[in-house]
Amino acid sequence: MVRDFSIQTTHQGLVDITREVERIVTEAARDNSLAADGCGLCTVLVRHTSASLVIQENADPAVRHDLEGWLNRLVPETGAAAAAFTHTDEGPDDMPSHIKAALTAVSLSIPVVNGRLALGRWQGIYLWEHRRSPHTREVVVHVGP
């Protein structure tokens, strides 16, 4: 089963998409898209080059804040490192956002066990918006045996 959905981001940062992916997995289990024992694989893809996906801590927002700050320090939008970028047509945050997406992931594979995502207790699935301005991001989810 393949489903897609859109996420409207408002700014740079992590957006929890766990519930939407879980809803699709539940639908796949109901539609018998998994193996007979309810097991399978969920693949999630963000269809953009300036946003990414991560599985991360879902309890303490400070973790997400610290991750965002760390990645922004690693790939700055200003200064000597940013001055070397040649892809600048879409603004100072565009090339850094492509690098951030390359350093993280645009797809994730998550086992499905008994019709549910096999995430750990404190894990959530996040779309990581790397651009500063609002964007509509498309996410594709495939669930199969």
N, CA, C and O atoms as a GROMACS GRO file, in nm:
protein
  580
    1MET      N    1   0.084  -0.117   0.000
    1MET     CA    2   0.000   0.000   0.000
    1MET      C    3   0.089   0.124   0.000
    1MET      O    4   0.187   0.131   0.074
    2VAL      N    5   0.054   0.221  -0.082
    2VAL     CA    6   0.127   0.347  -0.088
    2VAL      C    7   0.029   0.461  -0.064
    2VAL      O    8  -0.077   0.468  -0.127
    3ARG      N    9   0.066   0.549   0.027
    3ARG     CA   10  -0.015   0.667   0.056
    3ARG      C   11   0.080   0.786   0.064
    3ARG      O   12   0.199   0.771   0.092
    4ASP      N   13   0.026   0.904   0.038
    4ASP     CA   14   0.107   1.023   0.057
    4ASP      C   15   0.027   1.127   0.134
    4ASP      O   16  -0.096   1.121   0.140
    5PHE      N   17   0.098   1.221   0.192
    5PHE     CA   18   0.035   1.332   0.261
    5PHE      C   19   0.127   1.452   0.255
    5PHE      O   20   0.246   1.440   0.227
    6SER      N   21   0.070   1.568   0.281
    6SER     CA   22   0.147   1.692   0.279
    6SER      C   23   0.158   1.748   0.420
    6SER      O   24   0.067   1.734   0.502
    7ILE      N   25   0.271   1.812   0.445
    7ILE     CA   26   0.294   1.880   0.572
    7ILE      C   27   0.324   2.025   0.539
    7ILE      O   28   0.411   2.054   0.456
    8GLN      N   29   0.253   2.116   0.602
    8GLN     CA   30   0.282   2.259   0.587
    8GLN      C   31   0.375   2.300   0.700
    8GLN      O   32   0.337   2.298   0.817
    9THR      N   33   0.498   2.337   0.665
    9THR     CA   34   0.592   2.382   0.766
    9THR      C   35   0.580   2.534   0.779
    9THR      O   36   0.536   2.602   0.686
   10THR      N   37   0.619   2.586   0.893
   10THR     CA   38   0.612   2.730   0.914
   10THR      C   39   0.750   2.794   0.922
   10THR      O   40   0.764   2.914   0.901
   11HIS      N   41   0.851   2.712   0.953
   11HIS     CA   42   0.987   2.762   0.968
   11HIS      C   43   1.081   2.644   0.977
   11HIS      O   44   1.038   2.528   0.971
   12GLN      N   45   1.208   2.672   0.992
   12GLN     CA   46   1.310   2.570   1.009
   12GLN      C   47   1.283   2.493   1.138
   12GLN      O   48   1.250   2.553   1.241
   13GLY      N   49   1.298   2.361   1.133
   13GLY     CA   50   1.281   2.284   1.255
   13GLY      C   51   1.220   2.147   1.231
   13GLY      O   52   1.188   2.110   1.118
   14LEU      N   53   1.203   2.073   1.340
   14LEU     CA   54   1.150   1.937   1.336
   14LEU      C   55   0.999   1.938   1.356
   14LEU      O   56   0.947   2.004   1.446
   15VAL      N   57   0.929   1.863   1.269
   15VAL     CA   58   0.784   1.851   1.274
   15VAL      C   59   0.750   1.704   1.295
   15VAL      O   60   0.789   1.619   1.214
   16ASP      N   61   0.679   1.673   1.402
   16ASP     CA   62   0.643   1.534   1.434
   16ASP      C   63   0.538   1.484   1.335
   16ASP      O   64   0.429   1.541   1.326
   17ILE      N   65   0.570   1.378   1.261
   17ILE     CA   66   0.476   1.319   1.165
   17ILE      C   67   0.439   1.175   1.205
   17ILE      O   68   0.381   1.102   1.126
   18THR      N   69   0.475   1.136   1.327
   18THR     CA   70   0.454   0.998   1.372
   18THR      C   71   0.309   0.955   1.359
   18THR      O   72   0.282   0.847   1.305
   19ARG      N   73   0.217   1.035   1.405
   19ARG     CA   74   0.075   0.994   1.405
   19ARG      C   75   0.022   0.970   1.264
   19ARG      O   76  -0.055   0.878   1.241
   20GLU      N   77   0.064   1.055   1.170
   20GLU     CA   78   0.018   1.038   1.032
   20GLU      C   79   0.072   0.907   0.974
   20GLU      O   80   0.000   0.835   0.906
   21VAL      N   81   0.199   0.877   0.999
   21VAL     CA   82   0.257   0.752   0.950
   21VAL      C   83   0.190   0.633   1.020
   21VAL      O   84   0.160   0.533   0.955
   22GLU      N   85   0.167   0.643   1.150
   22GLU     CA   86   0.097   0.536   1.223
   22GLU      C   87  -0.043   0.512   1.167
   22GLU      O   88  -0.087   0.398   1.156
   23ARG      N   89  -0.112   0.620   1.131
   23ARG     CA   90  -0.247   0.606   1.074
   23ARG      C   91  -0.241   0.525   0.944
   23ARG      O   92  -0.328   0.441   0.920
   24ILE      N   93  -0.141   0.550   0.861
   24ILE     CA   94  -0.127   0.478   0.735
   24ILE      C   95  -0.093   0.331   0.761
   24ILE      O   96  -0.145   0.243   0.692
   25VAL      N   97  -0.008   0.303   0.859
   25VAL     CA   98   0.026   0.165   0.894
   25VAL      C   99  -0.098   0.092   0.945
   25VAL      O  100  -0.120  -0.024   0.910
   26THR      N  101  -0.178   0.158   1.026
   26THR     CA  102  -0.302   0.097   1.077
   26THR      C  103  -0.396   0.065   0.961
   26THR      O  104  -0.459  -0.042   0.959
   27GLU      N  105  -0.407   0.156   0.866
   27GLU     CA  106  -0.490   0.133   0.747
   27GLU      C  107  -0.438   0.014   0.667
   27GLU      O  108  -0.516  -0.068   0.619
   28ALA      N  109  -0.306   0.004   0.654
   28ALA     CA  110  -0.246  -0.109   0.581
   28ALA      C  111  -0.277  -0.241   0.651
   28ALA      O  112  -0.305  -0.341   0.585
   29ALA      N  113  -0.272  -0.242   0.784
   29ALA     CA  114  -0.302  -0.363   0.860
   29ALA      C  115  -0.448  -0.403   0.840
   29ALA      O  116  -0.479  -0.521   0.823
   30ARG      N  117  -0.538  -0.305   0.841
   30ARG     CA  118  -0.681  -0.332   0.819
   30ARG      C  119  -0.708  -0.384   0.678
   30ARG      O  120  -0.795  -0.469   0.658
   31ASP      N  121  -0.631  -0.333   0.580
   31ASP     CA  122  -0.651  -0.371   0.440
   31ASP      C  123  -0.572  -0.496   0.400
   31ASP      O  124  -0.564  -0.530   0.282
   32ASN      N  125  -0.515  -0.564   0.499
   32ASN     CA  126  -0.435  -0.684   0.475
   32ASN      C  127  -0.318  -0.661   0.381
   32ASN      O  128  -0.284  -0.747   0.301
   33SER      N  129  -0.255  -0.543   0.392
   33SER     CA  130  -0.138  -0.513   0.311
   33SER      C  131  -0.008  -0.563   0.374
   33SER      O  132   0.099  -0.550   0.316
   34LEU      N  133  -0.019  -0.620   0.494
   34LEU     CA  134   0.097  -0.674   0.564
   34LEU      C  135   0.096  -0.826   0.552
   34LEU      O  136   0.001  -0.884   0.499
   35ALA      N  137   0.200  -0.890   0.600
   35ALA     CA  138   0.203  -1.037   0.605
   35ALA      C  139   0.091  -1.085   0.697
   35ALA      O  140   0.034  -1.007   0.774
   36ALA      N  141   0.059  -1.211   0.689
   36ALA     CA  142  -0.051  -1.269   0.768
   36ALA      C  143  -0.034  -1.245   0.918
   36ALA      O  144  -0.132  -1.233   0.991
   37ASP      N  145   0.090  -1.238   0.965
   37ASP     CA  146   0.115  -1.217   1.108
   37ASP      C  147   0.119  -1.068   1.146
   37ASP      O  148   0.154  -1.034   1.259
   38GLY      N  149   0.083  -0.980   1.052
   38GLY     CA  150   0.081  -0.837   1.081
   38GLY      C  151   0.217  -0.771   1.075
   38GLY      O  152   0.234  -0.658   1.121
   39CYS      N  153   0.315  -0.841   1.020
   39CYS     CA  154   0.450  -0.786   1.012
   39CYS      C  155   0.480  -0.737   0.870
   39CYS      O  156   0.419  -0.781   0.773
   40GLY      N  157   0.575  -0.646   0.862
   40GLY     CA  158   0.613  -0.593   0.732
   40GLY      C  159   0.713  -0.481   0.749
   40GLY      O  160   0.786  -0.475   0.848
   41LEU      N  161   0.716  -0.394   0.650
   41LEU     CA  162   0.810  -0.283   0.651
   41LEU      C  163   0.739  -0.156   0.606
   41LEU      O  164   0.661  -0.157   0.511
   42CYS      N  165   0.768  -0.049   0.675
   42CYS     CA  166   0.716   0.083   0.641
   42CYS      C  167   0.833   0.168   0.592
   42CYS      O  168   0.932   0.186   0.663
   43THR      N  169   0.822   0.219   0.471
   43THR     CA  170   0.924   0.308   0.416
   43THR      C  171   0.861   0.446   0.403
   43THR      O  172   0.751   0.461   0.350
   44VAL      N  173   0.931   0.547   0.452
   44VAL     CA  174   0.883   0.684   0.448
   44VAL      C  175   0.984   0.766   0.368
   44VAL      O  176   1.104   0.757   0.392
   45LEU      N  177   0.936   0.845   0.273
   45LEU     CA  178   1.021   0.928   0.188
   45LEU      C  179   0.969   1.070   0.186
   45LEU      O  180   0.849   1.091   0.167
   46VAL      N  181   1.056   1.168   0.204
   46VAL     CA  182   1.019   1.307   0.182
   46VAL      C  183   1.068   1.343   0.041
   46VAL      O  184   1.184   1.321   0.008
   47ARG      N  185   0.979   1.399  -0.039
   47ARG     CA  186   1.009   1.422  -0.181
   47ARG      C  187   1.068   1.561  -0.206
   47ARG      O  188   1.019   1.636  -0.290
   48HIS      N  189   1.173   1.592  -0.131
   48HIS     CA  190   1.237   1.723  -0.143
   48HIS      C  191   1.386   1.709  -0.114
   48HIS      O  192   1.429   1.613  -0.052
   49THR      N  193   1.463   1.807  -0.160
   49THR     CA  194   1.608   1.805  -0.138
   49THR      C  195   1.653   1.907  -0.034
   49THR      O  196   1.772   1.920  -0.009
   50SER      N  197   1.558   1.977   0.027
   50SER     CA  198   1.594   2.074   0.130
   50SER      C  199   1.517   2.049   0.259
   50SER      O  200   1.499   2.139   0.341
   51ALA      N  201   1.471   1.926   0.276
   51ALA     CA  202   1.408   1.879   0.399
   51ALA      C  203   1.451   1.733   0.415
   51ALA      O  204   1.493   1.670   0.318
   52SER      N  205   1.439   1.681   0.535
   52SER     CA  206   1.480   1.542   0.558
   52SER      C  207   1.392   1.476   0.663
   52SER      O  208   1.298   1.537   0.714
   53LEU      N  209   1.424   1.352   0.694
   53LEU     CA  210   1.351   1.273   0.793
   53LEU      C  211   1.448   1.219   0.898
   53LEU      O  212   1.562   1.184   0.866
   54VAL      N  213   1.404   1.213   1.021
   54VAL     CA  214   1.482   1.151   1.128
   54VAL      C  215   1.389   1.082   1.225
   54VAL      O  216   1.273   1.120   1.241
   55ILE      N  217   1.441   0.978   1.290
   55ILE     CA  218   1.374   0.918   1.405
   55ILE      C  219   1.450   0.972   1.526
   55ILE      O  220   1.572   0.959   1.535
   56GLN      N  221   1.376   1.031   1.618
   56GLN     CA  222   1.441   1.100   1.728
   56GLN      C  223   1.354   1.100   1.853
   56GLN      O  224   1.237   1.061   1.850
   57GLU      N  225   1.413   1.144   1.961
   57GLU     CA  226   1.348   1.160   2.092
   57GLU      C  227   1.215   1.234   2.077
   57GLU      O  228   1.209   1.339   2.014
   58ASN      N  229   1.109   1.179   2.137
   58ASN     CA  230   0.979   1.245   2.124
   58ASN      C  231   0.923   1.294   2.258
   58ASN      O  232   0.807   1.334   2.264
   59ALA      N  233   1.004   1.291   2.363
   59ALA     CA  234   0.953   1.332   2.494
   59ALA      C  235   0.999   1.472   2.533
   59ALA      O  236   0.918   1.555   2.572
   60ASP      N  237   1.127   1.498   2.524
   60ASP     CA  238   1.182   1.625   2.570
   60ASP      C  239   1.211   1.716   2.451
   60ASP      O  240   1.300   1.687   2.372
   61PRO      N  241   1.137   1.827   2.436
   61PRO     CA  242   1.158   1.919   2.325
   61PRO      C  243   1.300   1.978   2.322
   61PRO      O  244   1.344   2.026   2.217
   62ALA      N  245   1.370   1.976   2.433
   62ALA     CA  246   1.507   2.029   2.436
   62ALA      C  247   1.598   1.950   2.343
   62ALA      O  248   1.694   2.006   2.288
   63VAL      N  249   1.571   1.822   2.324
   63VAL     CA  250   1.652   1.741   2.233
   63VAL      C  251   1.640   1.796   2.092
   63VAL      O  252   1.741   1.814   2.024
   64ARG      N  253   1.519   1.822   2.047
   64ARG     CA  254   1.498   1.875   1.913
   64ARG      C  255   1.563   2.013   1.900
   64ARG      O  256   1.627   2.042   1.798
   65HIS      N  257   1.549   2.096   1.999
   65HIS     CA  258   1.610   2.229   1.999
   65HIS      C  259   1.761   2.218   1.986
   65HIS      O  260   1.823   2.289   1.907
   66ASP      N  261   1.822   2.128   2.065
   66ASP     CA  262   1.967   2.111   2.060
   66ASP      C  263   2.013   2.056   1.925
   66ASP      O  264   2.116   2.100   1.874
   67LEU      N  265   1.939   1.962   1.868
   67LEU     CA  266   1.974   1.909   1.736
   67LEU      C  267   1.970   2.020   1.630
   67LEU      O  268   2.061   2.032   1.548
   68GLU      N  269   1.864   2.099   1.633
   68GLU     CA  270   1.850   2.207   1.536
   68GLU      C  271   1.967   2.305   1.548
   68GLU      O  272   2.024   2.346   1.447
   69GLY      N  273   2.002   2.342   1.671
   69GLY     CA  274   2.113   2.435   1.693
   69GLY      C  275   2.245   2.377   1.647
   69GLY      O  276   2.326   2.446   1.585
   70TRP      N  277   2.268   2.250   1.677
   70TRP     CA  278   2.392   2.184   1.638
   70TRP      C  279   2.408   2.181   1.486
   70TRP      O  280   2.514   2.213   1.434
   71LEU      N  281   2.300   2.143   1.415
   71LEU     CA  282   2.309   2.135   1.268
   71LEU      C  283   2.327   2.274   1.207
   71LEU      O  284   2.398   2.289   1.107
   72ASN      N  285   2.264   2.375   1.265
   72ASN     CA  286   2.283   2.511   1.214
   72ASN      C  287   2.426   2.561   1.236
   72ASN      O  288   2.478   2.636   1.154
   73ARG      N  289   2.489   2.519   1.346
   73ARG     CA  290   2.629   2.556   1.367
   73ARG      C  291   2.721   2.478   1.272
   73ARG      O  292   2.821   2.532   1.224
   74LEU      N  293   2.686   2.353   1.245
   74LEU     CA  294   2.767   2.271   1.155
   74LEU      C  295   2.762   2.322   1.011
   74LEU      O  296   2.863   2.321   0.941
   75VAL      N  297   2.644   2.366   0.968
   75VAL     CA  298   2.625   2.414   0.831
   75VAL      C  299   2.567   2.556   0.838
   75VAL      O  300   2.446   2.574   0.828
   76PRO      N  301   2.652   2.656   0.855
   76PRO     CA  302   2.605   2.794   0.871
   76PRO      C  303   2.555   2.855   0.740
   76PRO      O  304   2.596   2.814   0.631
   77GLU      N  305   2.467   2.953   0.754
   77GLU     CA  306   2.414   3.026   0.639
   77GLU      C  307   2.492   3.153   0.610
   77GLU      O  308   2.473   3.215   0.506
   78THR      N  309   2.580   3.192   0.701
   78THR     CA  310   2.660   3.312   0.684
   78THR      C  311   2.805   3.280   0.719
   78THR      O  312   2.835   3.174   0.773
   79GLY      N  313   2.894   3.372   0.689
   79GLY     CA  314   3.034   3.355   0.723
   79GLY      C  315   3.114   3.298   0.608
   79GLY      O  316   3.064   3.284   0.496
   80ALA      N  317   3.239   3.265   0.638
   80ALA     CA  318   3.334   3.220   0.535
   80ALA      C  319   3.288   3.092   0.466
   80ALA      O  320   3.297   3.082   0.343
   81ALA      N  321   3.239   2.996   0.542
   81ALA     CA  322   3.195   2.869   0.480
   81ALA      C  323   3.079   2.893   0.383
   81ALA      O  324   3.078   2.839   0.273
   82ALA      N  325   2.983   2.974   0.424
   82ALA     CA  326   2.867   3.001   0.338
   82ALA      C  327   2.906   3.085   0.217
   82ALA      O  328   2.844   3.073   0.112
   83ALA      N  329   3.008   3.168   0.230
   83ALA     CA  330   3.052   3.253   0.119
   83ALA      C  331   3.106   3.171   0.002
   83ALA      O  332   3.111   3.220  -0.111
   84ALA      N  333   3.146   3.047   0.028
   84ALA     CA  334   3.200   2.960  -0.077
   84ALA      C  335   3.092   2.893  -0.161
   84ALA      O  336   3.123   2.834  -0.264
   85PHE      N  337   2.966   2.901  -0.119
   85PHE     CA  338   2.859   2.835  -0.195
   85PHE      C  339   2.835   2.907  -0.327
   85PHE      O  340   2.833   3.030  -0.333
   86THR      N  341   2.818   2.829  -0.435
   86THR     CA  342   2.786   2.887  -0.565
   86THR      C  343   2.636   2.881  -0.596
   86THR      O  344   2.587   2.958  -0.678
   87HIS      N  345   2.564   2.791  -0.530
   87HIS     CA  346   2.418   2.781  -0.548
   87HIS      C  347   2.353   2.877  -0.448
   87HIS      O  348   2.331   2.843  -0.332
   88THR      N  349   2.323   2.997  -0.496
   88THR     CA  350   2.269   3.101  -0.408
   88THR      C  351   2.141   3.164  -0.462
   88THR      O  352   2.090   3.259  -0.402
   89ASP      N  353   2.088   3.114  -0.572
   89ASP     CA  354   1.972   3.174  -0.638
   89ASP      C  355   1.847   3.180  -0.550
   89ASP      O  356   1.764   3.270  -0.565
   90GLU      N  357   1.832   3.084  -0.459
   90GLU     CA  358   1.709   3.076  -0.379
   90GLU      C  359   1.725   3.128  -0.237
   90GLU      O  360   1.641   3.102  -0.151
   91GLY      N  361   1.832   3.201  -0.211
   91GLY     CA  362   1.850   3.261  -0.080
   91GLY      C  363   1.961   3.194   0.000
   91GLY      O  364   2.007   3.086  -0.036
   92PRO      N  365   2.002   3.260   0.107
   92PRO     CA  366   2.117   3.212   0.185
   92PRO      C  367   2.092   3.081   0.261
   92PRO      O  368   2.187   3.015   0.303
   93ASP      N  369   1.966   3.043   0.280
   93ASP     CA  370   1.939   2.918   0.352
   93ASP      C  371   1.924   2.798   0.258
   93ASP      O  372   1.911   2.685   0.305
   94ASP      N  373   1.926   2.820   0.126
   94ASP     CA  374   1.898   2.710   0.034
   94ASP      C  375   2.011   2.608   0.026
   94ASP      O  376   1.988   2.490   0.050
   95MET      N  377   2.131   2.651  -0.006
   95MET     CA  378   2.242   2.554  -0.016
   95MET      C  379   2.269   2.487   0.119
   95MET      O  380   2.290   2.366   0.122
   96PRO      N  381   2.268   2.561   0.230
   96PRO     CA  382   2.283   2.492   0.359
   96PRO      C  383   2.172   2.387   0.382
   96PRO      O  384   2.197   2.283   0.442
   97SER      N  385   2.051   2.415   0.333
   97SER     CA  386   1.943   2.317   0.352
   97SER      C  387   1.968   2.190   0.271
   97SER      O  388   1.934   2.080   0.316
   98HIS      N  389   2.027   2.202   0.152
   98HIS     CA  390   2.062   2.084   0.073
   98HIS      C  391   2.170   2.001   0.144
   98HIS      O  392   2.163   1.878   0.147
   99ILE      N  393   2.268   2.068   0.202
   99ILE     CA  394   2.374   1.998   0.275
   99ILE      C  395   2.316   1.927   0.397
   99ILE      O  396   2.351   1.812   0.426
  100LYS      N  397   2.228   1.995   0.470
  100LYS     CA  398   2.166   1.935   0.589
  100LYS      C  399   2.085   1.810   0.551
  100LYS      O  400   2.088   1.710   0.623
  101ALA      N  401   2.014   1.817   0.438
  101ALA     CA  402   1.937   1.700   0.393
  101ALA      C  403   2.030   1.586   0.354
  101ALA      O  404   2.000   1.469   0.378
  102ALA      N  405   2.146   1.620   0.293
  102ALA     CA  406   2.242   1.517   0.255
  102ALA      C  407   2.306   1.452   0.377
  102ALA      O  408   2.341   1.334   0.373
  103LEU      N  409   2.322   1.526   0.485
  103LEU     CA  410   2.382   1.473   0.608
  103LEU      C  411   2.285   1.390   0.691
  103LEU      O  412   2.328   1.310   0.774
  104THR      N  413   2.157   1.408   0.670
  104THR     CA  414   2.057   1.333   0.747
  104THR      C  415   2.001   1.224   0.655
  104THR      O  416   2.077   1.140   0.608
  105ALA      N  417   1.873   1.222   0.628
  105ALA     CA  418   1.816   1.119   0.540
  105ALA      C  419   1.688   1.171   0.477
  105ALA      O  420   1.615   1.250   0.539
  106VAL      N  421   1.659   1.128   0.355
  106VAL     CA  422   1.532   1.162   0.294
  106VAL      C  423   1.436   1.044   0.297
  106VAL      O  424   1.319   1.057   0.259
  107SER      N  425   1.484   0.928   0.343
  107SER     CA  426   1.395   0.813   0.358
  107SER      C  427   1.432   0.734   0.483
  107SER      O  428   1.547   0.735   0.528
  108LEU      N  429   1.331   0.666   0.538
  108LEU     CA  430   1.349   0.582   0.657
  108LEU      C  431   1.278   0.450   0.633
  108LEU      O  432   1.176   0.444   0.565
  109SER      N  433   1.333   0.343   0.688
  109SER     CA  434   1.269   0.212   0.685
  109SER      C  435   1.244   0.170   0.829
  109SER      O  436   1.336   0.166   0.911
  110ILE      N  437   1.117   0.138   0.860
  110ILE     CA  438   1.079   0.105   0.996
  110ILE      C  439   1.003  -0.028   0.995
  110ILE      O  440   0.904  -0.041   0.924
  111PRO      N  441   1.049  -0.127   1.071
  111PRO     CA  442   0.976  -0.253   1.077
  111PRO      C  443   0.834  -0.232   1.134
  111PRO      O  444   0.810  -0.146   1.218
  112VAL      N  445   0.743  -0.314   1.084
  112VAL     CA  446   0.607  -0.318   1.138
  112VAL      C  447   0.590  -0.454   1.202
  112VAL      O  448   0.613  -0.557   1.138
  113VAL      N  449   0.551  -0.456   1.328
  113VAL     CA  450   0.533  -0.580   1.404
  113VAL      C  451   0.393  -0.579   1.463
  113VAL      O  452   0.354  -0.486   1.533
  114ASN      N  453   0.319  -0.685   1.435
  114ASN     CA  454   0.180  -0.696   1.483
  114ASN      C  455   0.097  -0.574   1.444
  114ASN      O  456   0.014  -0.527   1.522
  115GLY      N  457   0.119  -0.524   1.323
  115GLY     CA  458   0.039  -0.413   1.272
  115GLY      C  459   0.076  -0.276   1.325
  115GLY      O  460   0.003  -0.180   1.302
  116ARG      N  461   0.189  -0.266   1.396
  116ARG     CA  462   0.231  -0.137   1.453
  116ARG      C  463   0.377  -0.108   1.422
  116ARG      O  464   0.458  -0.200   1.409
  117LEU      N  465   0.409   0.020   1.409
  117LEU     CA  466   0.549   0.058   1.391
  117LEU      C  467   0.631   0.009   1.510
  117LEU      O  468   0.588   0.021   1.624
  118ALA      N  469   0.749  -0.045   1.483
  118ALA     CA  470   0.834  -0.099   1.589
  118ALA      C  471   0.928   0.008   1.643
  118ALA      O  472   1.047  -0.016   1.663
  119LEU      N  473   0.873   0.126   1.667
  119LEU     CA  474   0.952   0.235   1.724
  119LEU      C  475   0.974   0.210   1.873
  119LEU      O  476   0.894   0.144   1.939
  120GLY      N  477   1.084   0.262   1.924
  120GLY     CA  478   1.111   0.253   2.067
  120GLY      C  479   1.020   0.348   2.146
  120GLY      O  480   0.954   0.434   2.089
  121ARG      N  481   1.019   0.329   2.274
  121ARG     CA  482   0.931   0.404   2.364
  121ARG      C  483   0.941   0.556   2.346
  121ARG      O  484   0.840   0.625   2.346
  122TRP      N  485   1.060   0.607   2.330
  122TRP     CA  486   1.081   0.752   2.322
  122TRP      C  487   1.116   0.798   2.181
  122TRP      O  488   1.179   0.903   2.164
  123GLN      N  489   1.077   0.722   2.079
  123GLN     CA  490   1.109   0.758   1.941
  123GLN      C  491   0.988   0.810   1.866
  123GLN      O  492   0.876   0.760   1.882
  124GLY      N  493   1.011   0.912   1.785
  124GLY     CA  494   0.910   0.966   1.696
  124GLY      C  495   0.972   0.988   1.559
  124GLY      O  496   1.094   0.993   1.545
  125ILE      N  497   0.887   1.001   1.458
  125ILE     CA  498   0.932   1.027   1.321
  125ILE      C  499   0.912   1.175   1.295
  125ILE      O  500   0.804   1.230   1.316
  126TYR      N  501   1.018   1.239   1.248
  126TYR     CA  502   1.014   1.383   1.226
  126TYR      C  503   1.052   1.420   1.084
  126TYR      O  504   1.147   1.365   1.027
  127LEU      N  505   0.978   1.512   1.028
  127LEU     CA  506   1.020   1.581   0.907
  127LEU      C  507   1.105   1.698   0.956
  127LEU      O  508   1.064   1.773   1.044
  128TRP      N  509   1.224   1.712   0.900
  128TRP     CA  510   1.314   1.819   0.940
  128TRP      C  511   1.318   1.924   0.830
  128TRP      O  512   1.382   1.905   0.727
  129GLU      N  513   1.249   2.033   0.853
  129GLU     CA  514   1.248   2.144   0.757
  129GLU      C  515   1.378   2.222   0.774
  129GLU      O  516   1.409   2.270   0.883
  130HIS      N  517   1.453   2.233   0.665
  130HIS     CA  518   1.581   2.303   0.670
  130HIS      C  519   1.573   2.446   0.617
  130HIS      O  520   1.668   2.523   0.632
  131ARG      N  521   1.461   2.481   0.554
  131ARG     CA  522   1.445   2.618   0.503
  131ARG      C  523   1.380   2.705   0.611
  131ARG      O  524   1.309   2.654   0.698
  132ARG      N  525   1.405   2.834   0.605
  132ARG     CA  526   1.351   2.926   0.706
  132ARG      C  527   1.206   2.967   0.677
  132ARG      O  528   1.131   2.995   0.770
  133SER      N  529   1.167   2.969   0.550
  133SER     CA  530   1.032   3.012   0.514
  133SER      C  531   0.937   2.893   0.509
  133SER      O  532   0.982   2.778   0.500
  134PRO      N  533   0.807   2.918   0.515
  134PRO     CA  534   0.708   2.809   0.508
  134PRO      C  535   0.716   2.733   0.376
  134PRO      O  536   0.740   2.791   0.270
  135HIS      N  537   0.695   2.603   0.384
  135HIS     CA  538   0.693   2.518   0.265
  135HIS      C  539   0.588   2.409   0.283
  135HIS      O  540   0.555   2.371   0.396
  136THR      N  541   0.535   2.361   0.173
  136THR     CA  542   0.450   2.242   0.174
  136THR      C  543   0.538   2.126   0.133
  136THR      O  544   0.595   2.126   0.023
  137ARG      N  545   0.550   2.027   0.219
  137ARG     CA  546   0.637   1.912   0.196
  137ARG      C  547   0.552   1.788   0.172
  137ARG      O  548   0.455   1.763   0.244
  138GLU      N  549   0.588   1.713   0.070
  138GLU     CA  550   0.518   1.589   0.036
  138GLU      C  551   0.593   1.470   0.095
  138GLU      O  552   0.715   1.458   0.083
  139VAL      N  553   0.516   1.383   0.159
  139VAL     CA  554   0.573   1.262   0.220
  139VAL      C  555   0.501   1.142   0.161
  139VAL      O  556   0.378   1.140   0.154
  140VAL      N  557   0.578   1.042   0.118
  140VAL     CA  558   0.522   0.919   0.063
  140VAL      C  559   0.551   0.806   0.162
  140VAL      O  560   0.663   0.793   0.212
  141VAL      N  561   0.449   0.725   0.188
  141VAL     CA  562   0.463   0.613   0.281
  141VAL      C  563   0.425   0.485   0.207
  141VAL      O  564   0.316   0.475   0.150
  142HIS      N  565   0.514   0.387   0.210
  142HIS     CA  566   0.487   0.254   0.152
  142HIS      C  567   0.488   0.154   0.267
  142HIS      O  568   0.582   0.149   0.346
  143VAL      N  569   0.381   0.073   0.276
  143VAL     CA  570   0.374  -0.032   0.378
  143VAL      C  571   0.345  -0.163   0.307
  143VAL      O  572   0.250  -0.174   0.230
  144GLY      N  573   0.429  -0.260   0.333
  144GLY     CA  574   0.409  -0.389   0.268
  144GLY      C  575   0.466  -0.503   0.351
  144GLY      O  576   0.532  -0.480   0.452
  145PRO      N  577   0.438  -0.627   0.306
  145PRO     CA  578   0.486  -0.744   0.380
  145PRO      C  579   0.638  -0.760   0.373
  145PRO      O  580   0.692  -0.854   0.430
   0.00000   0.00000   0.00000
